[in-house]
Every structure is written in structure tokens, then in C-alpha cells.
């Protein structure tokens, strides 16, 4: 990967200022599309557009797909639909073309599709646009090598040569029957070692791992990891081969999904980048901050109702941060384990009862240890008979148990209702556990003071 230092960037900026096309082309010819896309992040829009328009069709299309979504939209906004179709769509595989078209407004999509010269490609793109973005159908491409199981090896080789002419990368050779149903894959080794075999079906590998068009992206990623694949065929509801997914597309989507989940867990209500505007970042961060303020007000109302208890036993106030912090930490730990299990396929919704029972056990053990440590500390610092000594330990036990169960139950419930469970690993759990934990602490403290008085 090319690293650009300040001197490199200054040289490139000077080339752009001079509009030195020859020098600019020399620089661009030595760079990978991903490096050019990274370079654009350090240039202003005018400089980036100058360099971009010097790229040939294939490289320009590859660079466009490597750009961040916002940067790509800036370049496309100033272009006519006809130019987008001729300069980019014609040079992209169908899966990348679909991603590009999905970035456009509804009106512009139809306009771009109408200007695609290759009618077959346009039809494939329209078919792929019908699938959800987070399904195998929305992720697959239609460019692949396909042979019939009844072909002879010489005929197979002839057909493969014809099909491969328009392909940039060759991953697998898929074998279908006369009804286009997936039957297997043909290892390239067999083409070399069995050049005269009578039928393809005699040397193919049968029943390869495959997914259906409506398979969720998370399940696709799990299968890629499970079977160590670089490409996977996609079939329709009756088993006909309709496309395939490559590992690079899966990794891109998984990275995007991970970034989105991380931001959601951090209390960001929408996807933002560090270079987004002040207003965009404020709009993404403010909602959960306001919810946090509401939680703080709720806590203050709870504490206000127990004002007399603080007057009688001021030591109660010393442990408020510990109660709230412990509940929040335990809840986030529990929810993080569940979300991770749902993401990697090691936990299923049918395991809800077992997981809740396990978390109750873990919460009981953790709560018992924590409570005992705090009790011993308070015996020396306060008094074994002080209501706060007993109340804090009992409250910690109850709060840890509640937070463990709540942190497990919420993401499982969200998953059941098709809501991103990553929502449960962030401020939602912390705020809820903080309020409930404070209520538990105050009620137990009041009960202890009444009993011991």
C-alpha cells in the first residue's frame, strides 16, 4: 500500500495547480485504484476531479468504487446520468454496478439504467436491485464461469475460453444441469489432469456450499468463514444458479456492518465519519446524550425521594457511583457476549432460556464475590451494623443479577423483532441499569434503616 507523505502530497497538488496532465498520468499509472481513492481524501474537490478525469474507463470505475460513499456521491452529483452509465456502469461488474446505482436518487437510477448500452447487463442490474442490500441476492454478481454437467472436457474448455474473455477474475467453475440447477464445481486441476474424460459430471465436486438469494448477510459471512471460501454460488428457491458472491464483497459489507454496530454501541444514532460536518456529527451524537440527560433526571428524582435517608446516614451517598457503574458494566458485558454470539452464529434464538439461565449463574457468582469484598471493606471503614454496610452489599448482589439478565434478555428480544441487537451494547443498557440500580439501592437502604432502627 502506498503511503503519501507531505512532500508527495505537495508535489501532486502542484501538478494539479499547473494542470500538468502528462505528469499527473505518470503518477496515476503507478498507483493502485485503492491508493488513488486514499489520495483523494487528502485533496480538495477540484484537485480530485482533475486527477479523476485523467483515468481510463476501467481504472476510473475501480477508483470510484474504492471511494467513501460521501466522496463518491460528490463526484456523481456533478455528472449527467448518461455519462455515469457510459463511463462507469459499462466498466463495472454487476454487483459493483448495483452498489453504485443504489447510491443515486430514484429518478437518476431510472435515467442511468436507460443509458446502459448492454441490454443484458442492464437486465441483470434491474434483477439484482430487487433484492435487499443485506441479503445474498443484493451482494452477488452474475459474472461467473458456468458449464453443463453433460459436456465433454474439450467442449468445456472451449466454452470456458469464450466465457473468460470478458471476466477480470476467475474464482470457480460452476456446474449446472439442463435446468440450470447447481450440481457442483469443477476444480481447475481436473481440467489439466483429465483433459479427455467423457463427461464433466464424472470429475466435478458435488454439492458445494451455497446460499439462497434471501440469505441474510450475517449468515453468508459465517459460511465464508466456516468453509474457508473465496467465492460461493447463490441459488434461487428451486436451486437454479443465479450468481455468486466473492470474499472481497463479503469483507467490505462485514466491515461496514461492524463500523455501524460499533457506532451504534457508542451512542451514535447514524453513520458518521471524522471528516463530516459539525452539524452532521452533532445530529448523530445528540439523541443519546439527550436520553442520558433524561436518565440523569430520573436518577435525581429517585434520590430526591430518599432525601431523609441521606440526612440520617450520609455514608449512603458515597456508594451511589459504584452501584450505578457496576450495573452498567455488568449489563454491557452480558449484552456484548450475546451480540457477539448472534453475529458469529454460536448463539441462536432458541437458546434464549439456556443463555438467560447461564447469565443468572454468572451474575450470582460475580455478585457474591463483589458483595463480599465490599462488605469486608465496609466492616473496617464503617461498622458491621451500619445499615449502609449491609445495604450496599445486598444492593450490589441484586443489581449484578438484574444487569446480567437484562443485558442478556434485551439483545435477544431485539434480534427476535429484527432490530439490530448492537443497540443493546451501548447507552441504552447503561442508562437503564443505572436507573434500576439506583432504585434498588435506595429501596434496600430504606428497608435496612427501618429494620435496624
C-alpha positions as CSV (number, residue, x, y, z in Angstrom):
1,X,0.0,0.0,0.0
2,X,1.3,3.4,-1.0
3,X,2.0,5.9,1.8
4,X,1.8,9.6,0.9
5,X,3.9,12.0,3.0
6,X,3.6,15.7,2.9
7,X,6.2,16.1,0.2
8,X,4.3,13.7,-2.1
9,X,1.0,15.5,-1.5
10,X,2.6,18.9,-2.1
11,X,4.1,17.6,-5.4
12,X,0.7,16.3,-6.5
13,X,-1.0,19.5,-5.6
14,X,1.4,21.5,-7.7
15,X,0.8,19.2,-10.6
16,X,-2.9,19.8,-10.2
17,X,-2.5,23.5,-9.9
18,X,-0.4,23.5,-13.2
19,X,-2.9,21.2,-14.8
20,X,0.1,19.1,-15.9
21,X,-1.7,16.2,-17.5
22,X,1.4,14.3,-18.5
23,X,3.0,14.4,-15.0
24,X,-0.4,13.5,-13.5
25,X,-0.8,10.5,-15.7
26,X,2.6,9.2,-14.7
27,X,1.7,9.4,-11.1
28,X,-1.7,7.7,-11.6
29,X,-0.2,4.9,-13.7
30,X,2.0,3.8,-10.8
31,X,-0.9,3.7,-8.2
32,X,-3.5,1.0,-7.4
33,X,-7.1,2.2,-7.5
34,X,-7.3,1.9,-3.7
35,X,-4.3,4.1,-3.3
36,X,-5.8,6.7,-5.7
37,X,-9.0,6.7,-3.7
38,X,-7.0,7.3,-0.5
39,X,-5.1,10.1,-2.2
40,X,-8.4,11.8,-3.0
41,X,-9.2,12.1,0.7
42,X,-6.2,14.5,1.1
43,X,-7.1,16.7,-1.9
44,X,-9.8,19.3,-2.4
45,X,-12.7,18.5,-4.7
46,X,-11.2,20.5,-7.7
47,X,-7.8,18.7,-7.5
48,X,-9.5,15.3,-7.1
49,X,-11.7,15.9,-10.1
50,X,-8.7,17.0,-12.2
51,X,-6.9,13.7,-11.5
52,X,-10.1,11.6,-11.8
53,X,-10.9,12.7,-15.3
54,X,-7.4,11.6,-16.5
55,X,-8.2,7.9,-15.6
56,X,-9.3,5.5,-18.3
57,X,-12.7,3.8,-18.1
58,X,-11.8,0.6,-16.2
59,X,-9.5,2.3,-13.7
60,X,-11.8,5.2,-13.2
61,X,-14.6,2.8,-12.3
62,X,-12.4,0.8,-9.9
63,X,-11.3,4.0,-8.2
64,X,-14.9,5.2,-7.9
65,X,-15.9,2.1,-6.1
66,X,-13.0,2.4,-3.7
67,X,-14.0,5.9,-2.6
68,X,-16.0,6.6,0.5
69,X,-19.7,6.8,-0.1
70,X,-19.9,10.6,0.5
71,X,-16.9,11.3,-1.8
72,X,-18.4,9.1,-4.5
73,X,-21.7,11.0,-4.2
74,X,-19.9,14.3,-4.7
75,X,-18.3,13.2,-7.9
76,X,-21.5,11.7,-9.2
77,X,-23.7,14.7,-8.3
78,X,-22.0,16.8,-11.0
79,X,-22.4,14.2,-13.8
80,X,-25.1,13.5,-16.2
81,X,-26.9,10.1,-16.0
82,X,-25.7,9.2,-19.5
83,X,-22.0,9.9,-18.5
84,X,-22.4,7.7,-15.4
85,X,-23.8,4.9,-17.5
86,X,-21.1,5.1,-20.2
87,X,-18.1,6.0,-18.2
88,X,-18.6,3.8,-15.1
89,X,-21.5,1.2,-15.3
90,X,-20.2,-0.2,-18.5
91,X,-16.9,-1.0,-16.9
92,X,-18.2,-2.5,-13.6
93,X,-19.2,-6.0,-12.7
94,X,-23.0,-6.2,-11.9
95,X,-22.6,-6.3,-8.1
96,X,-20.5,-3.1,-8.1
97,X,-22.8,-1.5,-10.6
98,X,-25.8,-2.2,-8.3
99,X,-23.9,-0.7,-5.4
100,X,-23.2,2.4,-7.5
101,X,-26.8,2.8,-8.7
102,X,-28.2,2.3,-5.1
103,X,-26.3,5.5,-4.2
104,X,-28.3,7.5,-6.7
105,X,-31.7,9.1,-6.3
106,X,-34.7,7.1,-7.5
107,X,-35.2,9.4,-10.5
108,X,-31.5,9.2,-11.5
109,X,-31.5,5.4,-11.2
110,X,-34.0,5.0,-14.0
111,X,-32.2,7.6,-16.1
112,X,-28.9,5.8,-15.8
113,X,-30.4,2.4,-16.5
114,X,-31.9,3.7,-19.7
115,X,-28.5,4.7,-21.0
116,X,-26.7,1.4,-20.4
117,X,-25.7,0.1,-23.8
118,X,-25.5,-3.6,-22.9
119,X,-29.2,-4.7,-22.6
120,X,-28.3,-7.9,-20.9
121,X,-26.2,-6.1,-18.3
122,X,-29.0,-3.6,-17.7
123,X,-31.4,-6.5,-17.2
124,X,-29.1,-8.2,-14.7
125,X,-28.7,-5.0,-12.7
126,X,-32.5,-4.5,-12.6
127,X,-32.9,-8.1,-11.3
128,X,-30.3,-7.6,-8.6
129,X,-31.9,-4.3,-7.5
130,X,-35.0,-6.3,-6.4
131,X,-33.0,-8.0,-3.6
132,X,-32.4,-6.4,-0.2
133,X,-29.0,-4.8,0.3
134,X,-28.2,-7.1,3.2
135,X,-29.1,-10.4,1.5
136,X,-27.0,-12.7,-0.7
137,X,-29.1,-11.6,-3.7
138,X,-28.1,-8.0,-3.1
139,X,-24.5,-8.9,-2.7
140,X,-24.0,-11.3,-5.6
141,X,-22.6,-10.7,-9.1
142,X,-23.6,-12.6,-12.2
143,X,-20.2,-12.7,-14.0
144,X,-19.1,-16.3,-13.5
145,X,-17.9,-19.4,-15.4
146,X,-20.7,-22.0,-15.9
147,X,-20.6,-25.4,-17.6
148,X,-23.1,-28.1,-18.1
149,X,-22.6,-31.5,-16.4
150,X,-23.1,-33.4,-19.7
151,X,-20.4,-31.5,-21.6
152,X,-17.2,-33.3,-22.6
153,X,-14.0,-31.9,-21.4
154,X,-12.9,-30.5,-24.8
155,X,-16.3,-28.8,-25.2
156,X,-16.0,-27.5,-21.6
157,X,-12.5,-25.9,-22.2
158,X,-13.8,-24.3,-25.4
159,X,-16.8,-22.7,-23.6
160,X,-14.6,-21.6,-20.7
161,X,-12.3,-19.7,-23.0
162,X,-15.2,-17.9,-24.5
163,X,-16.8,-17.0,-21.2
164,X,-13.5,-15.9,-19.6
165,X,-12.7,-13.3,-22.2
166,X,-15.0,-10.7,-20.5
167,X,-14.0,-11.5,-16.9
168,X,-11.4,-9.8,-14.8
169,X,-11.2,-12.5,-12.1
170,X,-11.8,-16.3,-12.2
171,X,-12.7,-17.9,-8.9
172,X,-14.7,-21.1,-9.5
173,X,-16.2,-23.1,-12.4
174,X,-19.8,-23.9,-11.6
175,X,-21.5,-27.0,-13.0
176,X,-25.3,-27.0,-13.7
177,X,-27.8,-29.4,-15.2
178,X,-30.0,-28.9,-18.2
179,X,-32.4,-26.9,-16.0
180,X,-29.6,-24.6,-14.7
181,X,-29.7,-26.1,-11.2
182,X,-26.4,-26.1,-9.4
183,X,-24.9,-29.5,-9.4
184,X,-21.3,-28.9,-8.4
185,X,-18.0,-27.2,-9.1
186,X,-15.2,-28.2,-11.5
187,X,-11.7,-27.9,-9.9
188,X,-9.2,-26.3,-12.3
189,X,-6.9,-29.2,-11.5
190,X,-9.3,-31.6,-13.3
191,X,-9.1,-29.5,-16.5
192,X,-5.4,-30.2,-16.5
193,X,-5.2,-33.8,-15.3
194,X,-8.3,-35.2,-17.1
195,X,-8.4,-33.5,-20.5
196,X,-10.1,-36.4,-22.2
197,X,-12.7,-37.5,-19.7
198,X,-16.1,-38.2,-21.2
199,X,-18.4,-36.1,-19.1
200,X,-17.9,-33.2,-16.6
201,X,-20.2,-34.9,-14.1
202,X,-17.6,-37.7,-13.7
203,X,-15.0,-35.4,-12.3
204,X,-16.9,-32.5,-10.7
205,X,-17.2,-31.9,-6.9
206,X,-20.8,-32.4,-6.0
207,X,-22.9,-30.3,-3.5
208,X,-20.7,-27.3,-3.0
209,X,-21.6,-24.9,-0.1
210,X,-24.2,-22.4,-1.5
211,X,-26.7,-19.8,-0.2
212,X,-30.1,-18.8,-1.4
213,X,-30.9,-15.3,-2.6
214,X,-32.7,-14.3,0.6
215,X,-30.0,-15.5,3.0
216,X,-29.0,-12.6,5.3
217,X,-25.5,-11.1,5.0
218,X,-24.5,-12.3,8.5
219,X,-25.2,-15.9,7.6
220,X,-23.3,-15.5,4.3
221,X,-20.3,-14.2,6.2
222,X,-20.5,-17.1,8.7
223,X,-20.5,-19.7,5.8
224,X,-17.5,-18.0,4.2
225,X,-15.5,-18.3,7.4
226,X,-16.8,-21.8,8.2
227,X,-15.8,-23.3,4.8
228,X,-12.7,-21.0,4.1
229,X,-14.2,-19.9,0.8
230,X,-13.1,-17.2,-1.7
231,X,-16.4,-17.5,-3.7
232,X,-19.8,-19.0,-3.1
233,X,-22.6,-19.8,-5.5
234,X,-26.1,-18.3,-5.0
235,X,-29.2,-20.2,-6.0
236,X,-32.9,-19.3,-6.1
237,X,-35.7,-21.1,-4.3
238,X,-35.6,-24.1,-6.6
239,X,-31.8,-24.5,-6.7
240,X,-31.0,-22.7,-10.0
241,X,-27.7,-20.9,-10.2
242,X,-28.3,-17.2,-10.4
243,X,-24.9,-15.7,-9.3
244,X,-22.0,-15.9,-6.9
245,X,-20.5,-13.9,-4.1
246,X,-16.8,-13.2,-3.7
247,X,-14.9,-12.9,-0.4
248,X,-13.9,-9.2,-1.1
249,X,-17.5,-8.2,-1.3
250,X,-18.3,-10.0,1.9
251,X,-15.4,-8.4,3.8
252,X,-16.5,-4.9,2.6
253,X,-20.0,-5.4,3.9
254,X,-18.9,-7.0,7.1
255,X,-16.6,-4.1,7.8
256,X,-19.4,-1.6,7.1
257,X,-21.7,-3.6,9.4
258,X,-19.1,-3.7,12.1
259,X,-18.5,0.0,11.9
260,X,-22.2,0.7,12.1
261,X,-22.6,-1.6,15.1
262,X,-19.6,0.0,16.8
263,X,-21.1,3.4,16.4
264,X,-24.5,2.3,17.5
265,X,-23.0,0.7,20.6
266,X,-21.1,4.0,21.3
267,X,-24.3,6.0,21.3
268,X,-24.2,7.4,17.7
269,X,-27.6,7.4,16.0
270,X,-26.3,7.3,12.5
271,X,-23.2,6.5,10.4
272,X,-20.7,9.4,10.5
273,X,-17.0,9.9,9.6
274,X,-14.4,12.1,11.3
275,X,-14.5,14.5,8.3
276,X,-18.3,15.0,8.4
277,X,-19.6,18.5,9.1
278,X,-20.2,20.0,12.5
279,X,-24.0,19.7,12.1
280,X,-23.8,16.0,10.9
281,X,-21.7,15.0,13.9
282,X,-23.9,16.9,16.3
283,X,-27.1,15.4,14.8
284,X,-25.7,11.9,15.2
285,X,-24.4,12.3,18.7
286,X,-27.1,14.5,20.4
287,X,-30.0,12.0,20.6
288,X,-28.4,9.6,23.0
289,X,-26.9,12.5,25.0
290,X,-30.5,13.8,25.5
291,X,-31.6,10.3,26.5
292,X,-28.7,10.2,29.0
293,X,-29.9,13.6,30.4
294,X,-33.4,12.1,30.8
295,X,-31.8,9.2,32.7
296,X,-29.9,11.6,34.9
297,X,-33.1,13.5,35.7
298,X,-34.8,10.2,36.5
299,X,-32.0,9.3,38.9
300,X,-32.2,12.7,40.6
301,X,-36.0,12.2,41.1
302,X,-35.3,8.8,42.7
303,X,-32.6,10.3,45.0
304,X,-34.8,13.2,45.9
305,X,-37.5,10.9,47.3
306,X,-34.9,9.4,49.8
307,X,-33.5,12.8,51.0
308,X,-34.3,11.9,54.6
309,X,-32.2,8.8,54.4
310,X,-29.1,10.8,53.3
311,X,-29.7,13.1,56.2
312,X,-29.8,10.2,58.7
313,X,-27.0,8.2,57.1
314,X,-24.7,10.4,54.8
315,X,-22.5,7.4,54.1
316,X,-25.2,6.1,51.6
317,X,-24.2,8.8,49.1
318,X,-20.6,7.5,48.9
319,X,-21.6,4.3,47.1
320,X,-24.0,5.8,44.5
321,X,-21.3,5.9,41.7
322,X,-20.2,2.3,42.5
323,X,-23.8,1.0,42.3
324,X,-24.5,2.7,39.0
325,X,-21.2,1.9,37.4
326,X,-21.3,-1.8,38.4
327,X,-24.8,-2.3,36.9
328,X,-23.8,-0.6,33.7
329,X,-20.6,-2.6,33.3
330,X,-22.2,-5.9,34.0
331,X,-25.1,-5.1,31.6
332,X,-22.7,-4.2,28.8
333,X,-20.6,-7.3,29.4
334,X,-23.7,-9.6,29.2
335,X,-25.1,-7.9,26.1
336,X,-21.7,-7.8,24.3
337,X,-21.4,-11.6,24.7
338,X,-25.0,-12.2,23.4
339,X,-24.5,-9.8,20.4
340,X,-21.2,-11.5,19.5
341,X,-22.8,-14.9,19.7
342,X,-25.6,-13.8,17.4
343,X,-23.2,-12.3,15.0
344,X,-20.9,-15.3,14.7
345,X,-23.7,-17.9,14.7
346,X,-22.7,-19.6,18.0
347,X,-25.9,-18.4,19.7
348,X,-29.4,-19.0,18.4
349,X,-32.7,-17.5,19.5
350,X,-33.9,-21.0,20.5
351,X,-31.1,-20.9,23.1
352,X,-32.7,-17.9,24.9
353,X,-33.7,-19.8,28.0
354,X,-30.4,-21.6,28.4
355,X,-28.5,-18.3,27.9
356,X,-30.6,-16.5,30.5
357,X,-30.1,-19.3,33.0
358,X,-26.3,-19.3,32.4
359,X,-26.2,-15.5,32.9
360,X,-28.1,-15.8,36.1
361,X,-25.4,-18.2,37.3
362,X,-22.6,-16.0,36.2
363,X,-24.3,-13.0,37.8
364,X,-24.9,-14.8,41.0
365,X,-21.2,-15.8,41.3
366,X,-19.9,-12.3,40.3
367,X,-22.4,-10.6,42.6
368,X,-21.5,-12.8,45.5
369,X,-17.7,-12.1,45.1
370,X,-18.2,-8.4,44.6
371,X,-20.7,-8.1,47.5
372,X,-18.4,-10.0,49.9
373,X,-15.4,-7.8,49.0
374,X,-17.4,-4.6,49.6
375,X,-18.9,-6.0,52.8
376,X,-15.4,-6.7,54.2
377,X,-14.3,-3.2,53.2
378,X,-17.3,-1.6,54.9
379,X,-16.8,-3.6,58.0
380,X,-13.5,-1.9,58.6
381,X,-14.3,1.5,57.2
382,X,-17.8,1.9,58.6
383,X,-19.4,-0.6,61.0
384,X,-20.7,-4.1,60.5
385,X,-24.1,-3.0,61.9
386,X,-24.3,0.2,59.9
387,X,-27.3,0.0,57.5
388,X,-25.1,1.1,54.6
389,X,-22.7,-1.8,55.1
390,X,-25.5,-4.4,54.6
391,X,-27.5,-2.3,52.1
392,X,-24.6,-1.8,49.7
393,X,-23.7,-5.5,49.6
394,X,-27.3,-6.6,49.2
395,X,-27.8,-3.9,46.5
396,X,-24.7,-5.0,44.6
397,X,-25.9,-8.6,44.6
398,X,-29.4,-7.6,43.3
399,X,-28.0,-5.1,40.7
400,X,-25.5,-7.6,39.3
401,X,-28.2,-10.2,38.9
402,X,-30.6,-7.8,37.3
403,X,-28.0,-6.4,34.9
404,X,-26.8,-9.8,33.9
405,X,-30.4,-11.0,33.0
406,X,-31.4,-7.6,31.5
407,X,-28.2,-7.4,29.4
408,X,-28.9,-10.8,28.0
409,X,-32.7,-10.5,27.5
410,X,-32.6,-7.2,25.6
411,X,-30.4,-8.1,22.6
412,X,-32.2,-11.4,22.3
413,X,-35.5,-9.6,22.2
414,X,-34.3,-7.1,19.7
415,X,-33.0,-9.9,17.5
416,X,-36.4,-11.6,17.6
417,X,-38.0,-8.4,16.4
418,X,-35.4,-7.9,13.6
419,X,-33.9,-4.8,15.4
420,X,-30.1,-4.5,15.4
421,X,-29.1,-6.1,18.8
422,X,-25.9,-3.9,18.9
423,X,-28.3,-1.2,20.2
424,X,-28.2,-3.1,23.5
425,X,-24.5,-2.8,24.0
426,X,-24.4,0.9,24.4
427,X,-26.0,3.8,26.3
428,X,-29.4,2.0,26.4
429,X,-28.1,-0.7,28.8
430,X,-26.0,1.7,30.8
431,X,-28.8,4.2,31.4
432,X,-31.5,1.6,32.2
433,X,-29.2,-0.3,34.6
434,X,-28.2,3.0,36.2
435,X,-31.8,4.0,37.0
436,X,-32.9,0.5,38.1
437,X,-29.7,0.0,40.1
438,X,-30.3,3.3,41.9
439,X,-33.9,2.4,42.6
440,X,-32.8,-1.0,44.0
441,X,-30.1,0.7,46.2
442,X,-32.5,3.2,47.6
443,X,-35.2,0.7,48.4
444,X,-32.9,-1.7,50.1
445,X,-31.2,1.1,52.0
446,X,-34.5,2.4,53.3
447,X,-35.6,-1.1,54.3
448,X,-32.3,-1.8,56.1
449,X,-32.5,1.6,58.0
450,X,-36.1,0.8,59.1
451,X,-35.2,-2.7,60.2
452,X,-32.1,-1.7,62.1
453,X,-33.6,1.4,63.7
